[in-house]
Amino acid sequence: MEDTNQKDSDMENNNSNRSPCVNICVLDDEGFCVGCDRSVEEITGWSSMTDEEKKEVLENIEERKLEEE
């Protein structure tokens, strides 16, 4: 019998660490992508980041979005 709690947890981890790229790759004057709100360093480093580092980038993106409002 499959553990649904583990399956849900695995899906949540995969979704939370999926790249936020939306294929609109243009940098604004501050050096952030207008599509995903990541810096060049965050974009180029994404594939080698740990899950924890990716989570931190995603949190930074949310903070940036709030600052834009």
C-alpha positions in Angstrom: 0.0 0.0 0.0 1.3 3.4 -1.0 2.0 6.1 1.6 -0.1 9.0 0.3 1.4 11.5 2.8 4.9 10.7 1.5 3.7 11.0 -2.1 2.1 14.4 -1.3 5.3 15.5 0.4 7.4 14.5 -2.6 5.1 16.3 -5.0 5.2 19.4 -2.8 9.0 19.4 -2.8 9.2 18.9 -6.6 6.7 21.7 -7.2 8.4 24.1 -4.8 11.8 23.6 -6.4 10.7 23.8 -10.0 12.3 26.6 -11.9 10.2 29.7 -11.9 11.3 30.5 -15.5 8.4 31.5 -17.7 10.4 31.9 -20.9 10.4 35.7 -20.9 14.1 36.2 -20.5 14.8 39.9 -20.4 16.7 41.8 -17.7 15.3 45.0 -16.2 17.5 48.0 -15.3 18.2 46.5 -11.9 19.5 43.2 -13.3 16.4 41.0 -12.6 14.5 39.0 -15.2 11.2 40.6 -16.0 9.7 37.1 -16.4 10.8 35.3 -13.3 12.2 38.1 -11.1 15.6 36.2 -10.6 19.0 37.7 -10.9 21.5 36.5 -13.5 23.3 34.6 -10.7 20.1 32.9 -9.5 19.2 31.9 -13.1 22.6 30.5 -14.0 23.1 28.8 -10.7 19.7 27.2 -10.5 20.6 23.8 -11.8 23.4 23.3 -9.3 21.6 24.7 -6.3 20.4 22.5 -3.4 16.7 22.3 -2.7 17.2 24.6 0.3 19.0 27.2 -1.9 16.2 27.0 -4.5 13.6 27.5 -1.8 15.6 30.6 -0.7 15.5 32.0 -4.2 11.8 31.4 -4.5 11.3 33.3 -1.2 13.5 36.1 -2.5 11.3 36.3 -5.6 8.2 36.6 -3.5 9.8 39.5 -1.5 10.7 41.2 -4.7 7.2 41.0 -6.0 5.9 42.5 -2.8 8.4 45.4 -3.1 7.2 46.0 -6.7 3.6 46.7 -5.5 
